[in-house]
Amino acid sequence: MKEQNIVLVDIFDNKIGACGKQVAHKTGKLHRAFSVFLYHKNLMLIQKRALHKYHSSGLWSNACCSHPPENQTLTDFVKKRLYEEMQIDCPVQEVFHFTYFHKFNDELFEYEYDHVFLGEYKGNFRLNPEEAAEAKWMNLDDLERMMIEQPELFTVWFLIAAPKVMRIIKKKYLETCNLIGG
């Protein structure tokens, strides 16, 4: 199966070209990516990346992440990918974006313009073993403690995005608790 081209971008997320995902990662080209975070009350759904992934394998990360192919819109592909990875169909909304660069070694880089999506979800999920080894709901306070004490267990992009996402979730959760008196 031929690898689909992903979108190369400038620092403002304007498309400047396309290439294969592995080429982008081997040459350190800035490309479009997305990360989906799901929560329910004060819990976040995290997944451990499949052990055969060529980078960040076996590390904890957000519910879903990927690279939209050049021939699909970001929002359509986010929904499709969330279903492919976790068999979850729920509304998500982009809450922020960020750019990061990480050098794994001399031949493997992450240089991504990452669109972060957030959704509230209370339901079942089923892992795609090609993508994730396991997944679990984690209390935000426990997750925060784990991120502080064991950052090596998480993907680079998760460590960047998760604190901002957790702040949003905690604010929403506290507002909900105050509205219902709990």
RAMODA-V505753 format. One record per pair of residues at least 24 apart in sequence whose ideal C-beta (glycine too) atoms are under 10 Angstrom apart, sorted by the first residue. I is the first residue (numbers start at 1). GAP is how many residues later the second one is. If there is no record, write none. Layout:
I_GAP + I_GAP
This chain:
3_66 + 4_63 + 4_64 + 4_65 + 4_66 + 4_67 + 4_68 + 5_26 + 5_62 + 5_64 + 5_65 + 5_66 + 6_25 + 6_26 + 6_27 + 6_60 + 6_61 + 6_62 + 6_63 + 6_64 + 6_106 + 7_24 + 7_25 + 7_26 + 7_60 + 7_61 + 7_62 + 7_63 + 7_64 + 7_65 + 7_67 + 7_106 + 8_24 + 8_62 + 8_103 + 8_105 + 9_24 + 9_90 + 9_102 + 9_103 + 9_104 + 10_103 + 11_88 + 11_102 + 12_87 + 12_101 + 13_61 + 13_84 + 13_86 + 13_100 + 13_101 + 13_102 + 14_99 + 15_55 + 17_53 + 18_51 + 18_52 + 18_53 + 19_51 + 21_33 + 21_45 + 21_46 + 21_48 + 22_32 + 22_86 + 24_43 + 24_85 + 24_86 + 24_87 + 24_88 + 25_29 + 25_30 + 25_42 + 25_79 + 25_82 + 25_83 + 25_84 + 25_85 + 25_86 + 25_87 + 26_28 + 26_80 + 26_81 + 26_82 + 26_83 + 27_80 + 27_81 + 27_82 + 27_84 + 28_73 + 28_74 + 28_75 + 28_79 + 28_80 + 28_81 + 28_82 + 28_83 + 29_80 + 29_82 + 29_83 + 30_69 + 30_71 + 30_79 + 30_81 + 30_82 + 30_83 + 31_36 + 31_37 + 31_79 + 31_80 + 31_81 + 31_82 + 31_83 + 32_35 + 32_36 + 32_37 + 32_38 + 32_42 + 32_45 + 32_65 + 32_80 + 32_81 + 32_82 + 32_83 + 33_32 + 33_33 + 33_34 + 33_35 + 33_41 + 33_64 + 33_66 + 33_67 + 33_77 + 33_78 + 33_79 + 33_80 + 33_81 + 33_82 + 33_83 + 33_124 + 34_28 + 34_30 + 34_31 + 34_32 + 34_33 + 34_34 + 34_40 + 34_41 + 34_43 + 34_44 + 34_47 + 34_48 + 34_58 + 34_60 + 34_63 + 34_78 + 34_79 + 34_80 + 34_81 + 34_82 + 34_83 + 35_26 + 35_27 + 35_28 + 35_29 + 35_30 + 35_31 + 35_43 + 35_62 + 35_63 + 35_77 + 35_79 + 35_80 + 35_81 + 35_82 + 35_83 + 35_120 + 35_122 + 35_123 + 35_125 + 35_126 + 35_127 + 35_130 + 36_26 + 36_27 + 36_28 + 36_29 + 36_30 + 36_42 + 36_43 + 36_45 + 36_46 + 36_49 + 36_50 + 36_52 + 36_54 + 36_56 + 36_58 + 36_79 + 36_80 + 36_81 + 36_82 + 36_83 + 36_85 + 37_24 + 37_25 + 37_26 + 37_27 + 37_28 + 37_55 + 37_58 + 37_79 + 37_80 + 37_81 + 37_82 + 37_84 + 37_121 + 37_124 + 37_125 + 37_127 + 37_128 + 37_129 + 37_131 + 37_132 + 38_24 + 38_25 + 38_26 + 38_44 + 38_48 + 38_50 + 38_52 + 38_54 + 38_79 + 38_80 + 38_81 + 38_82 + 38_83 + 38_84 + 38_85 + 38_87 + 38_97 + 38_99 + 38_127 + 38_131 + 39_24 + 39_79 + 39_80 + 39_81 + 39_82 + 39_83 + 39_98 + 39_101 + 39_126 + 39_127 + 39_129 + 39_130 + 39_131 + 39_133 + 39_134 + 40_79 + 40_80 + 40_81 + 40_82 + 40_83 + 40_97 + 40_129 + 40_133 + 41_79 + 41_81 + 41_96 + 41_98 + 41_99 + 41_128 + 41_131 + 41_132 + 41_135 + 41_136 + 42_96 + 42_97 + 42_98 + 42_99 + 42_100 + 42_101 + 42_124 + 42_127 + 42_128 + 42_130 + 42_131 + 42_132 + 42_134 + 42_135 + 43_78 + 43_79 + 43_93 + 43_94 + 43_95 + 43_96 + 43_97 + 43_99 + 43_100 + 43_126 + 43_130 + 44_74 + 44_92 + 44_93 + 44_94 + 44_95 + 44_96 + 44_98 + 44_99 + 44_118 + 44_121 + 44_122 + 44_125 + 45_41 + 45_43 + 45_74 + 45_76 + 45_80 + 45_90 + 45_91 + 45_92 + 45_93 + 46_86 + 46_88 + 46_89 + 46_90 + 46_91 + 46_92 + 46_97 + 46_100 + 46_108 + 46_112 + 46_116 + 47_38 + 47_39 + 47_78 + 47_80 + 47_81 + 47_84 + 47_85 + 47_86 + 47_87 + 47_88 + 47_89 + 47_108 + 47_111 + 48_79 + 48_84 + 48_85 + 48_86 + 48_87 + 48_88 + 48_105 + 48_106 + 48_107 + 49_82 + 49_83 + 49_84 + 49_85 + 49_106 + 49_109 + 50_77 + 50_78 + 50_79 + 50_80 + 50_81 + 50_82 + 50_83 + 50_84 + 51_78 + 51_81 + 51_82 + 52_77 + 52_78 + 52_81 + 53_77 + 53_78 + 53_79 + 53_80 + 53_102 + 54_50 + 54_54 + 55_47 + 55_49 + 55_50 + 55_53 + 55_54 + 55_55 + 55_100 + 55_101 + 56_46 + 56_48 + 56_54 + 56_98 + 56_99 + 56_100 + 56_101 + 56_102 + 57_76 + 57_98 + 58_75 + 58_76 + 58_95 + 59_74 + 59_93 + 59_94 + 59_95 + 59_96 + 59_97 + 59_99 + 59_100 + 60_73 + 60_74 + 60_75 + 60_76 + 60_78 + 60_83 + 60_86 + 60_87 + 60_90 + 60_93 + 60_94 + 60_95 + 60_98 + 60_99 + 60_102 + 61_71 + 61_74 + 61_93 + 61_94 + 61_95 + 61_96 + 61_97 + 61_98 + 61_100 + 61_101 + 62_54 + 62_55 + 62_56 + 62_92 + 62_93 + 62_95 + 62_96 + 62_99 + 62_100 + 62_103 + 63_25 + 63_27 + 63_29 + 63_54 + 63_56 + 63_58 + 63_62 + 63_69 + 63_72 + 64_24 + 64_28 + 64_53 + 64_55 + 64_61 + 64_64 + 64_67 + 64_68 + 64_71 + 65_47 + 65_49 + 65_51 + 65_52 + 65_66 + 65_90 + 65_92 + 65_93 + 65_96 + 66_65 + 67_45 + 67_47 + 68_47 + 74_41 + 74_43 + 75_40 + 75_42 + 78_37 + 78_39 + 78_41 + 79_38 + 79_40 + 81_47 + 81_50 + 82_35 + 82_37 + 82_39 + 82_43 + 83_45 + 84_44 + 84_46 + 84_47 + 85_40 + 85_41 + 85_42 + 85_43 + 85_45 + 85_46 + 85_47 + 85_50 + 86_35 + 86_38 + 86_39 + 86_40 + 86_41 + 86_42 + 86_45 + 86_46 + 86_49 + 87_36 + 87_37 + 87_38 + 87_39 + 87_40 + 87_41 + 88_31 + 88_33 + 88_35 + 88_36 + 88_37 + 88_38 + 89_32 + 89_34 + 90_29 + 90_30 + 90_31 + 90_32 + 90_33 + 91_26 + 91_28 + 91_29 + 91_30 + 92_24 + 92_25 + 92_26 + 92_27 + 92_28 + 92_29 + 93_24 + 93_25 + 93_26 + 93_27 + 94_24 + 95_24 + 95_66 + 95_69 + 95_70 + 95_73 + 95_74 + 96_65 + 96_68 + 96_69 + 96_72 + 97_64 + 98_59 + 98_62 + 98_63 + 98_66 + 99_61 + 100_56 + 100_57 + 100_59 + 100_60 + 100_61 + 101_55 + 102_53 + 102_54 + 102_55 + 102_58 + 104_52 + 110_45 + 110_46 + 110_47 + 112_44 + 112_45 + 114_43 + 114_46 + 114_47 + 116_41 + 116_44 + 116_45 + 116_46 + 116_48 + 116_49 + 116_52 + 117_48 + 118_43 + 118_46 + 118_47 + 118_50 + 118_51 + 118_54 + 120_49 + 120_52 + 120_53 + 120_56 + 140_25 + 140_26 + 140_27 + 140_29 + 140_30 + 140_33 + 141_25 + 141_29 + 144_26
